[in-house]
């Protein structure tokens, strides 16, 4: 399989700062499940078999121009969802190259996901 897969989720995941070092483990687990379901439902079409090697670009379009650090938007919930839904074989360093980008769109905040198959 060659080419790119492009997906769009009509929201931006929460910052890692919302959960790191805080005692809201159950809230985090629920949000993680919700994002896995969003990815599974909205990321279509899916490849026939999970992609073993890929470059994954996550572009977040935030509703405000507030300064944000890329490391707070690591993509964990999205990558886990891509694996669970059968798009990626694994989300380890040996299987994916990850690119994080940020933008601004007051009217249409969203997350765009591009999966580029690597040979």
C-alpha positions in Angstrom: 0.0 0.0 0.0 1.4 3.4 -1.0 0.2 6.9 -0.4 -1.3 9.0 2.3 -4.3 8.6 4.5 -5.9 11.8 5.7 -8.3 12.1 8.6 -10.0 14.9 10.5 -11.4 15.0 14.0 -13.5 18.1 14.8 -11.8 18.9 18.1 -8.4 19.1 19.7 -7.4 16.7 22.4 -6.7 18.0 25.9 -3.2 19.2 26.8 -1.1 16.6 28.7 -0.9 19.2 31.5 -4.6 18.5 32.3 -3.6 15.0 33.5 0.1 14.8 34.4 0.8 14.9 38.1 -2.9 15.1 39.0 -5.1 12.7 40.8 -7.7 12.3 38.1 -6.7 8.9 36.7 -10.3 7.9 36.0 -11.1 11.1 34.1 -7.9 10.5 32.0 -9.0 6.9 31.3 -12.4 8.0 30.2 -11.0 10.7 27.9 -8.5 8.2 26.4 -11.4 5.8 25.7 -13.4 8.7 24.2 -10.6 9.6 21.8 -10.0 6.0 20.8 -13.7 5.8 19.9 -13.5 9.2 18.0 -10.5 7.9 16.0 -12.2 4.6 15.3 -15.4 6.2 14.2 -14.0 9.2 12.2 -10.8 7.8 10.7 -12.0 6.1 7.5 -11.2 4.5 5.1 -9.0 2.1 7.0 -6.2 0.1 5.2 -6.8 -3.6 4.6 -4.0 -4.4 7.0 -2.4 -2.3 9.7 0.4 -0.2 8.4 3.8 -1.4 9.8 5.8 1.8 9.1 4.5 5.3 8.8 5.1 9.0 9.1 2.2 10.4 11.2 1.6 14.1 11.1 -0.8 15.6 13.7 -1.8 19.2 13.0 -3.8 20.8 15.7 -5.9 23.8 14.8 -6.7 25.7 18.1 -9.6 28.1 18.6 -7.3 30.7 20.2 -3.8 32.1 19.6 -2.7 31.2 23.2 0.9 30.0 23.3 1.0 26.2 23.4 4.0 23.8 23.7 4.1 20.9 21.3 5.2 18.5 24.0 1.9 19.0 25.7 0.1 17.7 22.6 2.2 14.5 22.1 -0.7 12.7 20.3 -0.8 9.7 22.7 -4.6 9.4 22.7 -4.7 9.7 18.9 -1.8 7.2 18.2 -3.4 4.7 20.6 -6.6 5.1 18.7 -4.9 4.6 15.4 -3.4 1.3 16.6 -6.7 0.1 18.2 -8.6 0.8 15.1 -6.2 -1.2 12.9 -4.7 1.7 11.0 -1.2 1.4 12.5 0.4 -1.8 13.5 2.2 -0.2 16.4 3.1 3.3 17.7 6.6 2.6 18.8 9.7 4.5 17.5 10.6 1.6 15.2 7.2 1.9 13.5 6.4 5.6 13.3 7.9 8.9 12.7 5.8 11.6 14.5 5.5 15.2 13.4 3.5 17.7 15.5 2.2 21.0 14.0 0.0 23.7 15.3 -2.3 26.2 13.7 -5.2 28.6 14.5 -8.8 28.4 13.3 -11.3 30.1 15.5 -14.3 28.9 13.5 -13.2 25.3 13.0 -10.9 23.9 15.7 -9.8 20.4 14.8 -7.1 17.8 14.5 -5.9 16.7 11.1 -4.1 13.4 10.9 -2.0 12.4 7.9 -0.5 8.9 7.8 2.1 8.5 5.1 3.0 4.9 4.4 6.8 4.2 4.6 8.3 1.4 2.6 
